[in-house]
Amino acid sequence: MFYEKQCVKFTWTFRLILVVCVGFLVWSTSNLWVTAVGHGLVCQEEIGQADALLVENFDDDYLLFERAEELRRAGRAGRVLVTTFTAADGSESRVHDGVAELMARIARLENVEVVPLREQEPISLNAATQIRDALTTQNIRSVAVITSGFRSTRSFLVYQAVLGRAGIAVSCVPVFGQTTPESWPKTWHGIQNVTEQFFKLQYYRFYVLPVDARRHRLGPHG
């Protein structure tokens, strides 16, 4: 009617030692995983010839305009497209368009063509779909996407999937400011940015894009 059993429990001393050892292991190998995590978020830069440069201006980043001007001056493309978001009702946003025009003017980037986008979740996927429609209408068959460095892998995967179905070739140009794949842990902003982009990349890679691909395989009645 009765029995005995042995139960092994870790002491607080052991738990504390384990935490310290794990912390030391993470700290001592930081030179390896810090760089690996940073570079894992960055697409491979491909600067070739394209029909157009696409400035992915989701966060009003001036450095993207500056990089686009450099590439245009180098003759990499004859046209520059800049994304902006519309107002909530779908009408033109004078604020977003005005900010984009101002940054283009400061960067001396002339004759930019605005691509207005409706902001709808998941934002990157729906933006890519709207951009695909705009590029197809204008018969653009290749585009170099100029985007923020730590979101560049996610952007490239999305554009490659969505634009690729329309036969539009995509190349990627990541742009960095002071925070790089090697220096991101040195500031709280860098840690926050890399952490956010890491989880967003996994979300798109393992959920959004597979679901979107399945939906297109099954067709409108799938």
C-alpha positions as a Markdown table, in Angstrom:
| # | Residue | x | y | z |
|---|---|---|---|---|
| 1 | Met | 0.0 | 0.0 | 0.0 |
| 2 | Phe | 3.0 | 2.3 | 0.4 |
| 3 | Tyr | 6.1 | 2.8 | -1.5 |
| 4 | Glu | 9.1 | 5.1 | -1.4 |
| 5 | Lys | 10.8 | 6.9 | -4.3 |
| 6 | Gln | 13.9 | 9.1 | -4.6 |
| 7 | Cys | 13.6 | 12.6 | -5.9 |
| 8 | Val | 16.6 | 14.6 | -7.1 |
| 9 | Lys | 16.4 | 18.3 | -6.8 |
| 10 | Phe | 19.1 | 20.8 | -7.8 |
| 11 | Thr | 20.3 | 23.1 | -5.0 |
| 12 | Trp | 20.3 | 26.9 | -5.4 |
| 13 | Thr | 24.1 | 26.7 | -5.4 |
| 14 | Phe | 24.1 | 24.4 | -8.4 |
| 15 | Arg | 21.6 | 26.6 | -10.2 |
| 16 | Leu | 23.7 | 29.7 | -9.5 |
| 17 | Ile | 26.8 | 28.0 | -10.8 |
| 18 | Leu | 25.0 | 26.8 | -13.9 |
| 19 | Val | 23.8 | 30.3 | -14.7 |
| 20 | Val | 27.3 | 31.8 | -14.2 |
| 21 | Cys | 28.8 | 29.1 | -16.5 |
| 22 | Val | 26.2 | 29.7 | -19.2 |
| 23 | Gly | 26.7 | 33.5 | -18.9 |
| 24 | Phe | 30.5 | 33.0 | -19.2 |
| 25 | Leu | 30.1 | 30.7 | -22.2 |
| 26 | Val | 27.9 | 33.3 | -24.0 |
| 27 | Trp | 30.3 | 36.1 | -23.1 |
| 28 | Ser | 33.4 | 34.2 | -24.1 |
| 29 | Thr | 32.0 | 33.2 | -27.5 |
| 30 | Ser | 30.4 | 36.5 | -28.3 |
| 31 | Asn | 32.9 | 37.3 | -31.1 |
| 32 | Leu | 31.5 | 34.3 | -33.0 |
| 33 | Trp | 27.7 | 34.5 | -32.5 |
| 34 | Val | 27.4 | 38.4 | -32.5 |
| 35 | Thr | 28.9 | 38.5 | -36.0 |
| 36 | Ala | 26.9 | 35.5 | -37.1 |
| 37 | Val | 23.6 | 36.9 | -36.0 |
| 38 | Gly | 24.3 | 40.3 | -37.5 |
| 39 | His | 25.4 | 38.9 | -40.9 |
| 40 | Gly | 22.4 | 36.5 | -40.9 |
| 41 | Leu | 20.1 | 39.4 | -41.2 |
| 42 | Val | 22.0 | 41.0 | -44.1 |
| 43 | Cys | 21.4 | 40.0 | -47.8 |
| 44 | Gln | 24.3 | 39.5 | -50.1 |
| 45 | Glu | 24.9 | 42.8 | -51.9 |
| 46 | Glu | 24.6 | 42.6 | -55.7 |
| 47 | Ile | 25.3 | 45.8 | -57.6 |
| 48 | Gly | 24.7 | 45.0 | -61.2 |
| 49 | Gln | 22.6 | 46.6 | -64.0 |
| 50 | Ala | 18.9 | 47.0 | -63.4 |
| 51 | Asp | 15.9 | 48.6 | -65.0 |
| 52 | Ala | 15.2 | 50.6 | -61.8 |
| 53 | Leu | 16.4 | 51.2 | -58.3 |
| 54 | Leu | 13.8 | 50.7 | -55.6 |
| 55 | Val | 14.2 | 52.7 | -52.4 |
| 56 | Glu | 12.3 | 50.8 | -49.8 |
| 57 | Asn | 11.5 | 53.9 | -47.8 |
| 58 | Phe | 9.4 | 52.3 | -45.0 |
| 59 | Asp | 11.2 | 54.1 | -42.2 |
| 60 | Asp | 12.1 | 57.5 | -43.8 |
| 61 | Asp | 15.8 | 56.7 | -43.9 |
| 62 | Tyr | 17.9 | 59.3 | -45.6 |
| 63 | Leu | 20.9 | 57.0 | -46.1 |
| 64 | Leu | 18.8 | 55.0 | -48.6 |
| 65 | Phe | 18.4 | 58.0 | -50.8 |
| 66 | Glu | 22.1 | 58.8 | -50.6 |
| 67 | Arg | 23.0 | 55.3 | -51.7 |
| 68 | Ala | 20.5 | 55.4 | -54.5 |
| 69 | Glu | 22.1 | 58.6 | -55.8 |
| 70 | Glu | 25.5 | 57.0 | -55.8 |
| 71 | Leu | 24.2 | 54.0 | -57.8 |
| 72 | Arg | 22.3 | 56.2 | -60.2 |
| 73 | Arg | 25.4 | 58.4 | -60.8 |
| 74 | Ala | 27.4 | 55.2 | -61.4 |
| 75 | Gly | 24.9 | 54.3 | -64.2 |
| 76 | Arg | 23.4 | 51.2 | -62.5 |
| 77 | Ala | 19.9 | 52.1 | -63.4 |
| 78 | Gly | 18.0 | 54.8 | -65.3 |
| 79 | Arg | 15.0 | 55.1 | -63.0 |
| 80 | Val | 14.6 | 55.5 | -59.2 |
| 81 | Leu | 11.3 | 54.4 | -57.5 |
| 82 | Val | 10.6 | 55.4 | -54.0 |
| 83 | Thr | 7.9 | 53.8 | -51.8 |
| 84 | Thr | 5.6 | 55.9 | -49.6 |
| 85 | Phe | 2.6 | 55.0 | -47.6 |
| 86 | Thr | -0.8 | 56.5 | -48.4 |
| 87 | Ala | -3.2 | 58.0 | -45.8 |
| 88 | Ala | -5.6 | 55.7 | -43.9 |
| 89 | Asp | -8.4 | 56.2 | -46.5 |
| 90 | Gly | -6.0 | 55.3 | -49.3 |
| 91 | Ser | -5.6 | 58.9 | -50.6 |
| 92 | Glu | -2.2 | 60.5 | -51.2 |
| 93 | Ser | -0.3 | 61.3 | -48.0 |
| 94 | Arg | 1.2 | 64.8 | -48.3 |
| 95 | Val | 3.4 | 64.1 | -45.2 |
| 96 | His | 4.9 | 60.9 | -46.4 |
| 97 | Asp | 5.4 | 62.2 | -50.0 |
| 98 | Gly | 6.8 | 65.5 | -48.7 |
| 99 | Val | 9.4 | 63.8 | -46.5 |
| 100 | Ala | 10.5 | 61.5 | -49.3 |
| 101 | Glu | 10.8 | 64.4 | -51.7 |
| 102 | Leu | 12.8 | 66.4 | -49.2 |
| 103 | Met | 15.3 | 63.6 | -48.6 |
| 104 | Ala | 15.6 | 63.0 | -52.3 |
| 105 | Arg | 16.3 | 66.7 | -52.8 |
| 106 | Ile | 18.9 | 66.8 | -50.1 |
| 107 | Ala | 20.6 | 63.7 | -51.6 |
| 108 | Arg | 20.5 | 65.4 | -55.0 |
| 109 | Leu | 18.5 | 62.4 | -56.3 |
| 110 | Glu | 16.5 | 63.8 | -59.2 |
| 111 | Asn | 13.3 | 62.6 | -61.0 |
| 112 | Val | 12.3 | 60.1 | -58.5 |
| 113 | Glu | 9.1 | 58.2 | -59.1 |
| 114 | Val | 6.8 | 57.7 | -56.1 |
| 115 | Val | 5.1 | 54.3 | -55.6 |
| 116 | Pro | 2.2 | 54.8 | -53.1 |
| 117 | Leu | 1.4 | 51.8 | -50.9 |
| 118 | Arg | -1.5 | 51.0 | -48.7 |
| 119 | Glu | -0.3 | 49.9 | -45.3 |
| 120 | Gln | -1.8 | 46.5 | -44.6 |
| 121 | Glu | -0.5 | 43.6 | -42.4 |
| 122 | Pro | 1.7 | 41.7 | -43.1 |
| 123 | Ile | 3.2 | 45.0 | -44.3 |
| 124 | Ser | 6.3 | 43.7 | -46.3 |
| 125 | Leu | 4.3 | 41.0 | -48.1 |
| 126 | Asn | 1.4 | 43.3 | -49.1 |
| 127 | Ala | 3.8 | 46.1 | -50.0 |
| 128 | Ala | 5.7 | 43.7 | -52.3 |
| 129 | Thr | 2.5 | 42.7 | -54.0 |
| 130 | Gln | 1.6 | 46.3 | -54.7 |
| 131 | Ile | 5.1 | 47.0 | -55.9 |
| 132 | Arg | 4.9 | 44.0 | -58.3 |
| 133 | Asp | 1.7 | 45.4 | -59.8 |
| 134 | Ala | 3.3 | 48.8 | -60.3 |
| 135 | Leu | 6.5 | 47.3 | -61.9 |
| 136 | Thr | 4.5 | 45.0 | -64.2 |
| 137 | Thr | 2.4 | 48.0 | -65.4 |
| 138 | Gln | 5.5 | 49.9 | -66.2 |
| 139 | Asn | 7.2 | 46.9 | -67.9 |
| 140 | Ile | 10.1 | 46.9 | -65.4 |
| 141 | Arg | 11.8 | 43.5 | -65.6 |
| 142 | Ser | 14.7 | 43.9 | -63.1 |
| 143 | Val | 15.0 | 46.0 | -59.9 |
| 144 | Ala | 17.7 | 46.6 | -57.3 |
| 145 | Val | 16.2 | 47.0 | -53.8 |
| 146 | Ile | 17.9 | 49.5 | -51.6 |
| 147 | Thr | 16.9 | 48.8 | -48.0 |
| 148 | Ser | 18.1 | 49.0 | -44.4 |
| 149 | Gly | 20.9 | 46.6 | -43.7 |
| 150 | Phe | 19.3 | 44.5 | -40.9 |
| 151 | Arg | 16.0 | 44.1 | -42.6 |
| 152 | Ser | 17.6 | 43.3 | -46.0 |
| 153 | Thr | 17.5 | 39.5 | -45.9 |
| 154 | Arg | 13.8 | 39.6 | -45.1 |
| 155 | Ser | 13.1 | 42.2 | -47.8 |
| 156 | Phe | 15.1 | 40.2 | -50.4 |
| 157 | Leu | 13.2 | 36.9 | -49.5 |
| 158 | Val | 9.9 | 38.6 | -49.9 |
| 159 | Tyr | 10.6 | 40.4 | -53.1 |
| 160 | Gln | 12.3 | 37.4 | -54.6 |
| 161 | Ala | 9.1 | 35.3 | -53.9 |
| 162 | Val | 6.5 | 37.9 | -54.9 |
| 163 | Leu | 8.3 | 39.6 | -57.8 |
| 164 | Gly | 9.8 | 36.4 | -59.0 |
| 165 | Arg | 6.4 | 35.0 | -59.8 |
| 166 | Ala | 6.0 | 37.9 | -62.3 |
| 167 | Gly | 9.4 | 37.2 | -63.9 |
| 168 | Ile | 11.0 | 40.3 | -62.3 |
| 169 | Ala | 14.7 | 39.8 | -61.3 |
| 170 | Val | 15.6 | 41.1 | -57.9 |
| 171 | Ser | 19.0 | 42.2 | -56.5 |
| 172 | Cys | 19.7 | 43.6 | -53.0 |
| 173 | Val | 21.7 | 46.6 | -51.8 |
| 174 | Pro | 21.8 | 46.7 | -47.9 |
| 175 | Val | 22.6 | 50.1 | -46.4 |
| 176 | Phe | 24.1 | 50.7 | -42.9 |
| 177 | Gly | 24.6 | 53.7 | -40.7 |
| 178 | Gln | 26.8 | 53.6 | -37.6 |
| 179 | Thr | 25.4 | 50.2 | -36.5 |
| 180 | Thr | 26.9 | 47.3 | -38.4 |
| 181 | Pro | 26.8 | 43.5 | -38.1 |
| 182 | Glu | 29.9 | 43.7 | -35.9 |
| 183 | Ser | 29.0 | 46.6 | -33.7 |
| 184 | Trp | 25.3 | 46.1 | -33.0 |
| 185 | Pro | 25.6 | 44.9 | -29.3 |
| 186 | Lys | 27.4 | 48.1 | -28.3 |
| 187 | Thr | 24.2 | 50.2 | -28.1 |
| 188 | Trp | 20.7 | 49.5 | -26.8 |
| 189 | His | 19.3 | 50.7 | -30.1 |
| 190 | Gly | 21.4 | 48.2 | -32.0 |
| 191 | Ile | 20.3 | 45.3 | -29.7 |
| 192 | Gln | 16.7 | 46.3 | -30.0 |
| 193 | Asn | 16.9 | 46.6 | -33.8 |
| 194 | Val | 18.7 | 43.3 | -34.4 |
| 195 | Thr | 16.4 | 41.5 | -32.0 |
| 196 | Glu | 13.3 | 42.9 | -33.7 |
| 197 | Gln | 14.6 | 42.1 | -37.2 |
| 198 | Phe | 15.7 | 38.6 | -36.2 |
| 199 | Phe | 12.2 | 37.6 | -35.0 |
| 200 | Lys | 10.5 | 39.2 | -38.0 |
| 201 | Leu | 12.8 | 37.3 | -40.3 |
| 202 | Gln | 11.8 | 34.0 | -38.7 |
| 203 | Tyr | 8.2 | 35.0 | -38.8 |
| 204 | Tyr | 8.3 | 35.6 | -42.6 |
| 205 | Arg | 10.7 | 32.8 | -43.4 |
| 206 | Phe | 8.7 | 30.0 | -41.5 |
| 207 | Tyr | 5.1 | 31.3 | -41.6 |
| 208 | Val | 4.3 | 34.2 | -43.9 |
| 209 | Leu | 6.1 | 33.1 | -47.1 |
| 210 | Pro | 5.2 | 29.4 | -46.8 |
| 211 | Val | 1.6 | 30.3 | -46.3 |
| 212 | Asp | 1.7 | 32.7 | -49.3 |
| 213 | Ala | 3.4 | 30.1 | -51.5 |
| 214 | Arg | 0.8 | 27.5 | -50.6 |
| 215 | Arg | -2.0 | 29.9 | -51.4 |
| 216 | His | -0.6 | 30.6 | -54.8 |
| 217 | Arg | -0.1 | 26.9 | -55.5 |
| 218 | Leu | -3.7 | 26.1 | -54.6 |
| 219 | Gly | -5.0 | 29.1 | -56.6 |
| 220 | Pro | -8.1 | 31.3 | -55.8 |
| 221 | His | -10.2 | 28.2 | -55.0 |
| 222 | Gly | -7.6 | 26.5 | -52.8 |
